[in-house]
Amino acid sequence: MALTLPAHPDPRADRLHTSGLLAELAHGLGGPFHYLLPERFDTNLAAFRAALADAGVEGRVYYAKKANKAGVFIERCAAEGAGVDVASLGELRDALAHGVRGEDLVVTGPAKTTQLLRIAAQQGALIAVDALDELDRLVTLQLPRTARLLLRVHPPGQPGSRFGLSERDLDEAMRDCAEAGDQVRMEGFSFHLSGYDPQQRADLAGSLVELCLKARVLGLQADRISIGGGFAVDYVAADTWETFLDQQNPGDYHAGKTFTKSDFYPYHSPVAGPDALRAVLAARPSGNGLGLAERLRQAGVMLLLEPGRALLDRAGSSVFTVQGVKDRDGYGIVTVDGTSLSLSEQWFNSEYLPDPELVPARLRPGAPAPYRACVAGASCLDSDLLTWRKIAFPAQPYAGDLIVYPNTAGYQMDSNESPFHELPLPPKVVIDYPDDAGRPRWRLDR
């Protein structure tokens, strides 16, 4: 019996898939494409803001731009007054070009170039300083305006992390900020933490609140902390996810490929997105005393967060056209008109697991019979598979049919895209609805 992992139901996506528009776009664009649903981004942003408001915490949401290069999500940030997290000069320029104010940017990333530091400071962006030499360069730029910064703290619970200042360097950095006068304004602290454990994030956040109190003794502003991202997305139901993890084996994959549980993103999460933020705020740092939300309120500390994937939950999918099908030892190999470079999970010794949906090009006579098949790319690489798993399609795919990978806006669409074989990069198409009953409209993302 084939293992299935259907994505959570999404009525808006279903409505789009049955509208006929996807087939028109595939024909008109002449290749694979990604569609984007900006209304979902707005909904997710509002839910994160509601979690802060319900906890009585002053906070700010910054969209982590690295999760998707599309311009429309930056446009939504500008329209809704949200911040944007950027990590390069190109990302900073793009955010500014799409209408985001400089003071609404936070600049993260390691070892920033002097040019990035200069332009970020001149635009009034908040800069997460990751090392002493970076702070020194920022202080000595002699800019006409005060540079705003956070000091990034090395996470003690993840000693192998390459990010952040050690305890000794942190003390030196605070003293340097106090001595720098009007050259810099040290507004607080941040951290980069891997994983999705709300308690671990709350523990480190609690220690940053205490650091703010310590920094104020030195005359520093220190009134905000950033807890980064790390808010999981729940793609599939709990029971199907557990069944999959328990039963998946090499026979479920083309060529007997093997994956371990640790290879996979946690496609089911019992606490995800804004609910994960609620869990962080409700947790008691280090398991005792007041909850994090109360500690923030009492200390007068603002909470900053930088979700990427979680703001893009159900905000887009990827569409490929079937080019051909061949039978192979009891299952099929479906080849589509794109490559696995446009489904980034495949390039991390992993697999993008939510089941792709088959959208037939036309009705076919007779009752459809289930058909198991992997999905391969159009390149000459034997390893170019969008899906190694033998998917249980409801019917055999044929040339001209569409295969839609659901919920790919968060990191999947463009992290590793390449015009390999001189194949064009799949364009991004923005979908909106003029009214509840109207047919969806589209435009190319800018």
Buried (B, 14 or more C-beta within 10 A) or exposed (E): EBBEBBBBEBEBBEEBBEEEBBBEBBEEBEBBBBBBBBBBBBBBBEBBBEBBEEBEBBBBBBBBBBBBBBBBBBBBBBEBEBBBBBBBBEBBEBBBEBEBBBEBBBBBBBEBEEEBBBBBBBBBBBBBBBBBEBBEBBBEBEBEEBBBBBBBBBBBEBEEBEBBBBEEBBEEBBEBBBEBEEBBBBBBBBBBBBEBBBBBBBBBBBBBBEBBEEBBEBEBBBBBBBBBBBBBBBBBBEEBBEBBBEEBEEEBBBEEBEBEEEEBBBBBBEBBBBBBBBBBBBBBBEEEEEBBBBBBBEBBBBBBBBBBBBBBBBBBBBBBBBBBBEEEEEBBBBBBBBBBBBBBBBEBEBBBBBBBBBBBBEEEEEEEEEBBBBBBBBBEEEEBBBBBBBBBBEBBBBEBBBBBBBBBBBBBBBBBBEEBEEBEBBBBBBBBBEEEEEEBEBEEBE
